[in-house]
Amino acid sequence: MDRRKNESSAKRQILTALIATIPTFTYGIQIGWLSPMGPLLKSQATPARAPLTDNDVSWMAAALPLAAICGIPFFSYASDRYGRKICVILVSLLSCISWTIKLAAIMPSTLIIARVIAGLAAGGCFVVVPVYVKEISEDTLRGALGSLNMTVCKLGVIFVYAVGMLVSYKVNQGVYLAVSGVHVLLFCFMPESPNYLLKIGQEKKAAKTISWLRGLHKDHKIIVEEVHKLKSEQRRYDEAPHVSLLTVVRDRVTFSALRMTLVLMAMQTLSGCFALMNYAADVFERAGTQWSPNTLALFVGSLQLAGSFFTTVSIEKFGRKIPLACSSLVVSLCMTTLATCFLLGTGVVSWLPVAAVCVCILAYGAGLAPVPMVIMAEVFTYQVRARMAGASMAFSFFCSSMTVLFYTPVANQFGPYVVFYSFAAVTLFGVVYTVLWVPETKGKSLDEIQRYWRKNEPTFV
């Protein structure tokens, strides 16, 4: 009984984080939606007035990441101006609009518009949701709950593959609309981020929120100390000059954190795993292995989910650096193996490139996919967290677009081995960068993390 009174409870934090990541689950559905629906929309059995063309489907695929780049600055500003909670709700409202359009108006132009709206929502998924989850979590749970974002996303991908193969087009859209609609209603009962409440001067409400999340009385020592820590951080940055792009560049700590985050995002997206997931069928075909598209998509999604789940349950044990460095190293080895297989041609055993792809996707899901998101939410003050996360995610979406855009022409002109050797080089650099220049943030307060950049000689690595 004494233990329950004196120790923080994780139950409400986990519940709140799971509910907060439902928009990311919906984003996973949007990512995988074209896999089962694309062939249907192009077939004679299409629910549209006429079968869609390859060009229509290509624009639908491109619309989401391009629109996400535009959605990021909006949600970065709105989450600081109007709060994290209302922006999480807005993400699901946009998803509702997207699914409604797909259900009611099945034409190329309207479907592209629906994907644009889904892209705007995607920008919020990777700006607002990680920040909100970080700010409702205590330090000992921050990594595990932060990595939920990618795990839930992969669940969404697997969900759409399974549902897409089992039911009709309209039932599909109805199910996805229901998921987003229920989340809008459900999240109205969730608390606002305590960090944001302190930022707008509602200290008592912030203390009450932390008390509810931790399962402790608001006068408990743990709650008082946490509120005091947040107030000290708030006071320190209230006294600082207005944060602009110029002040971010001039502030050594913030700029160093931003620079590191951008490198981590480049490592994540330029590792080639995003392109590999989009073109896995093409890679297997070039390697002489034929898989059905739905089976391949379901298998690849399951591997990513397994990797992300491993990170969720182990990140507080192993920290951030070890999973990130190990994941980058394994991905580099797999990309090198793939490149060598393509360079040597048919003399290579047929199972080797397949095994390389599978291990690569698994390793990516276990480190390179979730860990940069976790670190991104940990290294900035809450005054700039949303904006810096927005800049990082915009850069990430841009890099993702580039890898997908240039994969086919480069592979066709120079050979796929050139592409995969390039990916291998990026991830090998990522190993070195992680070991030498990425601080371990597990269990550290923001002030402890930022000491890494305040001193010429870091106090911890």
N, C-alpha and C positions, 0 to 999 in steps of 0.2 A: 504493500500500500504506500509506504514511504517512497519507494522507488517511482511509483506512478506519479506521486505528487512533485517529485523533484527532478524528473527527467522529461525532456521534451518528447512528444509523440510524433511519429512520422505519418500516421494514418491519414490525417487531413491534408498534409502536404502532398502525399502521393495521389490522393483522390483529386485534389485541385489541379495538380499537374497533368493527370490523365485527361481530365475534362478539358483543360486548356489546350491540349495537343490534338483534340478532335479535328480542328481545321487542317492540321498537317496530315491527318488520316485522309481527309477529303482531297488534299493536294496530291497524295499518293494515288488516289482514285483517278484524278485528272491526268497524272503522268501515264498511268497504264491504260487509260480509257480507249485510246486509239488502237491498241493491240487487238482486242476483240471486236471493237465497233468499226474500225477502218475497213477491214475486208467486207463487213456486212453492208456498210454504206456505199461501197463501190460495186456490190453485187446486184444482180437482177432482183433479189429479194429485199432491196433497200427500203426502209421506211420513208425515205425522201421521195419527191415527185419523180426524180430520175436518178440513176446511179451517179455518184460523185466521181470525179476524175482524180488521177494521181496528183495533179497540181493542186486541187482543192484540199486533199488530205495533207499535202506538204505544207500549205499555208496554215492549216489547222494546227499542225505540229509546231511550226515556227512561232505562231501567235502567242503561245503561253510564255516561253522564256523571254521573248522580246517585251511583252506587256509587263512581265514581272519586274524588269529593269525600271519601268515607269512607275510601278506601284510602290517600289521601295522608298524613294524620297518622300512620297506622300505619307506612308505609314510611319516613317522615321519622324517626320514633323508632327503628325497627328498624335502619335503616342506620347510625345513630350508635351504637346499642347492640351490634349483632351483626356489623356490617361490611357493606361494599358488595357483596362477592362473593355472600354467602349470600342477600342480598335480590334480586339479579339472578336467581339460580337460582329463588328462590321465585316471582318474577313468571312465569317459564315454567311452573313447577309448577301455578300457578293457571290458566294458559291451558290446560294439559293437562286439568285437571279440567273446565273449561268446554267444551272440544271433545268430551270423553268423554260428558258429559251430552247434548250436542246430537246425538251419534251414537247413544246408547243409549236415550234417553227423549224422544221427539218429541211433547211435549204443551205447551200454552201455559204452564202453571205452571213446568214444568221448564226450558223454553227461557228464560223470564224469569229464573229462578234462575241459569242458565248465563250470561246477560248481566250479571247482578249480579257474579258471580265474575270475569268478564272486565273489568268496571269496576274492581274492586279491583286487578286486575293492571295496568290502565291507569294507576292512581295511581302505581304503582311505576315504570312506563316513563318518566314525566316528572319523577320525583324522584330515583330511584337511578341510572338509566342516564346522564343528562347529567353528574351529579356524578362517577360512576366514570370516564367518558370524559375529563372534564376532568383528573382526578387522575392518570391514567396518561399524559397527553400533555405533551410539553415545550411551552414558551411559543410557539414558532414554528409548531406544528401545532395548537394549542388551538382556534383558530377553525374551521379546516377540519374537524377531527374532531368538534367540537361540533355543527356544522351537519349532520353525517351523520344525526342522530336524526330530523329532519324528512324528509330525503331518503329514508331507508329506510322511514319510515312511508308515504310516498306510493307507494313501490314495492309495499308490502303492499296498498294500496288497488287498484292496477292489477292485481296478482296475483290478488286475489279476484274482480275483474270478469272476468278472462280465464278462470280456472279454473271459476268459477261458470257461465259460459255453455257450457263444453265437456263437463263430466262431471256425473254424478248427484249427488244430495244426499249420500249416504253416502260416496262417493269424495271429495267436497269435505271433509267433516269428517275423514276419514282422513288426507288430505294435510296439513291444518292441524295435526292432532294430532301427526303425524310431525315436522313442523317444530319444534314446541315441545318434544317429547320428545328429539329429537336435540340441541337447544340445552342442555337440562338436563345431559345427559351431557358435552357438549363444554365447557361453562363450568366444570365441575369441575376442568379442567386449566388454567384461566386464573388469573393471579395476583390476589391481593387488592390493593386500592388502597394505594400506598406511604404516602399521607397517613394512612390509617386505621391502618396498621401502626405508624407513629410515634406515633400518638395512644394506642395501647395498649402502648407501650414496646418494640416489637420493632424496634429500630433496625437491627440486622444484616440482618434479613429485608427491611426496607424498602430498604436499600442494594442488596441482592441483586436485588430486584424492579426497581428503577430501572436497575440494570446490565443486566439481561436485556432490559428494554423498549428501552433506548437502544443495545443491541448493543455495550457497552463494558465493560472490566474494572472491577470494583467499586472499585479504587483509582485509577481515572482521575480527573483533575482535574475534569471535568464532573460526574461522579457525586458526588465529595466535596463540591463546591460546592452541588449541588442538595440533598443530604442536609443540609448545614449550613443552607441557607436554610429548609428545612422544619422543622428542629430549632429554629431561632430563632423561627419563627412559633409553633411548639408551646409553647416556653418562655414566650413573651410572653403567650399566652392561658392557660397553666396558672397563671400568676401573677395573672391577672384574676379577679374574682369569678365565681361560678356564673352561667351564662347563663340567664336567665329572660325571660319576656315583658317584664317591667319593665326589666331591664337592656338589652334590645334597644332599647326606646323611649328609654332614657336615653343610650345610646351613640350619639353623633352620626353616626359613620361607618356603623355597621350599620343604623341606622334610615333614614339617607339612601339607602343602597343598596337597602333594602327598599322604601322609598317609590318610588324610581325604577323598580324591577322591577315593582311593582304597576301603575304607570302604563303601562309597556311592555306588560304582559299585557292591560290594558284596551284599549290601542291595537290590539293584535293581534286580540282577540276582538270588540270593539265596532266594528271596522272594517266588519263586516257580511259578510266573506268566508266565515265559517263558515256563516251563514244562506244565503248565496248558493249555496254548494256543496250544501247540503241541499235548497234550493228552486229549483235552476237550471231544472228542467223547468217549474216554475210561472212563473218569470220569463220564460222563452222563450215559454211559452204566452200570457202576458199581452202579450208583445211581438208576438204573431202568428206565431211560428216554432215548428214542431213537430219535435221530435227523439225518436227512440226512447230509452227510459230507459237501456238498457245502453250504447248508443252515446254518449249524453250523459255518462254516468258515466265511461266509459273515456276520453273526450276531456278532460273536466275534470280527471280524475286525472293524465292525461299532461301537461297544461299545468302543473299544480302540481309534478310531478316535474321538468319542464324548468327551472322557476324555482328549485327547491331545489338541483338539480344545479349550476346556474350559481353559486349562492352558495357551495356546497361548494368549487368549484375557484377561486373568486375572492375569498373573504372575507379571506384573508391578504394579498391585494394591495390591496384597496380599504378594508379595515378594517370597522368595525361601523356607524359613523355614516352614511357615504355610502349604503350599500345600504338601511339602514333609512329614512333621510330620503327618498331617491328612490322607494323602494317605496311609502311612505305618500303621497307626492305623486301618483304615478300612480294609486293606488287611489282617492284623493280625486277626481281628475279623472274617472275611470271611473264612480264612484258618482254624481257630479254629472251626467254624460252620461246615465246610466240614468234618474235622477230627472227630468231635463228631457224625455227621450223619453216617459216615462209622463205627464208633465204636459201635453205638447203633443198626445199621442194619436196617431191614425193618420196624421197629416200627416208624421210622421218616416219616413225611409227604413227599411225593415225590417232591413237588415243592421247598422245603427248600434248598437242595443242588444246584438245578438249579439257584435259586435266589442268592445263595452265590457266585456261579461262575460268574454270570452276574455282580453283584455289585463289585466283586473283580477285574474283568477285567476293568470295568469302572474307579474304584479308581486308579488302576495301571496306566492307561493311563493319569489320571489327575495329577499325582505327581511323583511316583516312576520311570516311564519311561522317561519323559523329563527333570525333574529338575536336576538330577545328571549330565546330559550332559551340561546343561546351566552353572552350577557351575564349572564344569571341565574347560570350556573355559574362566572362569573369574578369576581364582585364581593364574595363572602362568604368569610370564613375557613372552613376545613373543620370547625371546631367547631360552627358554626351553619349551614353550607351546606345540609345536607339539610333542616333544619327551615324555613329561609327559602325554599328552593326549594319545599317542600311548601305553605307559606302562599301563595306566588305561584301555584302550579299550581291549588290549590283555588279561588282567586279567578278564575283563568282558566276553569276548568270551570263555575263559577257564571255568569260573564258569557256563556259560550257557550250555556248553557241558556236564559238570558234572551233572547238574540237569536233563538234558534230558537222559543222559546215565544211571543214577542210579534210575530214577523214577520207571521203570517197575520192575527190579529185587527186589528192596526194597519193593515196594507195593505188589508184589506177595509173598514174603517170610514172611514179618512181618505185612502186611496189609496196605492199603492206609492211614489209620488214623495216622500211625507213620510218614509217609511222610509229611502229612499236618500239624500235630502238630509241626514238625521240621521247616517247612516254617513259621508257626505262630510265633515260638520263635524268628526266625531271624528278622522278621519285627517288633516284639515288641521291640527287642533290637534297631532296627532302629529308633523307635520313641524316645527312651531315648537318643540315640546318637545325633540325630538331634537337640533336644531341648537343650542339654548340650554343645555340641562341634562343631556344624556347625554354622559359622558366617552368618549373613544376608548380602548378597552381592548386594541387589537391589539398583541401583543408585549410588553405590560406585565406586570410581576410584580404580585402582589396588593398589596404595599406601595405600589408606584407608583400603582396604581389608586386605592387608598384615600386617598392624599394629596389627591386631588381634593376630598374632603369634609373633610379635616382642616384645610385652610387656608381662610381667608375668600376669598382670591384664588387660584383654581385655577392650578396650574403647567402644565397642559396641557388641551386640549379635544379 
